[in-house]
Amino acid sequence: MDHTPDLSPTPVLERLEATIARRLGADPDTSYVARLHARGVKKIAQKLGEEGVETVIAALVEDDAALVGEAADLIFHLIVLLQARGLGLAEVCAELARREGIGGLVEKASRAR
């Protein structure tokens, strides 16, 4: 019997989301997620922005491994932010499903104000 964990995106993200949810209420002295959450949405959003910039830099001047690492950090912090706002990947997936089959330019134009 193969005990290799499923590394496809959905199960990995579901496990990560569940782990983050469990850690939100943990002791901030022992959990990075709890510490970040205790500092509030503004700090989490700031951290997400930093990770976004690091991802862009990695894409432009670093190797693939660095880009993958920064992308993982970005997704991790996005999930922390979503959960701090009472949201999760289900809401994001629902929005992506709503947009499915709509061309990017058409979808963007529908949001123009």
C-alpha positions in Angstrom: 0.0 0.0 0.0 1.4 3.4 -1.0 1.5 5.9 1.9 2.7 8.8 -0.2 0.7 11.9 0.6 -1.5 13.3 -2.2 0.4 16.3 -3.5 -2.2 17.5 -6.0 -3.2 21.1 -5.4 -6.6 20.6 -3.8 -5.7 18.2 -1.0 -2.5 20.1 -0.2 -4.4 23.5 0.0 -7.2 21.9 2.0 -4.8 20.5 4.5 -2.9 23.8 4.8 -6.2 25.7 5.3 -7.2 23.3 8.0 -3.8 23.6 9.7 -4.0 27.4 9.6 -7.6 27.3 11.0 -6.4 25.2 13.9 -3.5 27.5 14.6 -5.4 30.8 14.6 -6.4 30.3 18.2 -3.1 28.8 19.4 -0.6 30.4 21.7 1.1 33.3 19.9 4.4 32.4 21.7 4.4 29.0 20.0 2.6 29.6 16.7 3.6 31.9 13.8 0.0 31.9 12.5 -1.4 32.8 16.0 1.2 35.5 16.4 0.4 37.0 13.0 -3.4 36.7 13.6 -3.1 38.4 17.0 -1.5 41.4 15.2 -4.6 41.9 13.1 -5.8 42.0 9.5 -3.7 45.1 8.7 -0.4 43.3 9.7 -1.5 40.2 7.8 -2.3 42.2 4.7 1.1 44.0 5.0 2.8 40.6 5.2 0.9 39.4 2.2 2.1 42.4 0.3 5.7 41.8 1.2 5.4 38.2 0.1 3.8 39.4 -3.2 6.8 41.7 -3.8 9.2 38.8 -2.9 7.4 36.6 -5.4 7.7 39.2 -8.2 11.4 39.6 -7.5 12.0 35.9 -7.5 10.2 35.6 -10.8 12.4 38.3 -12.3 15.9 37.6 -11.0 16.0 34.2 -9.1 15.8 30.6 -10.1 12.7 28.4 -10.3 13.2 27.0 -6.8 13.2 30.5 -5.3 10.1 31.4 -7.2 8.3 28.3 -6.0 9.3 29.0 -2.4 8.1 32.5 -2.6 4.8 31.4 -4.3 4.3 29.0 -1.4 4.8 31.8 1.1 2.4 34.0 -0.8 -0.4 31.4 -0.9 0.2 30.6 2.8 -0.2 34.2 3.8 -3.2 34.7 1.5 -5.0 31.8 3.4 -4.1 33.4 6.7 -5.6 36.7 5.5 -8.7 35.1 4.2 -9.3 33.2 7.4 -8.7 36.3 9.5 -11.6 37.9 7.5 -13.8 34.8 8.0 -13.3 33.6 4.5 -11.6 30.6 2.9 -10.6 28.9 -0.2 -14.2 27.8 -0.9 -15.2 31.5 -1.5 -12.2 32.0 -3.8 -12.9 28.8 -5.7 -16.6 29.8 -6.1 -15.4 33.1 -7.6 -13.0 31.3 -9.9 -15.8 29.0 -10.9 -18.1 32.0 -11.6 -15.4 33.4 -13.9 -14.7 30.1 -15.7 -15.3 30.3 -19.4 -15.3 34.1 -19.4 -12.4 35.6 -21.2 -10.1 37.6 -19.0 -10.6 40.9 -20.9 -14.4 40.5 -20.7 -14.4 39.6 -17.0 -12.1 42.6 -16.2 -14.4 44.9 -18.2 -17.4 43.7 -16.2 -15.7 45.0 -13.0 -14.7 48.4 -14.5 -16.3 51.3 -12.6 
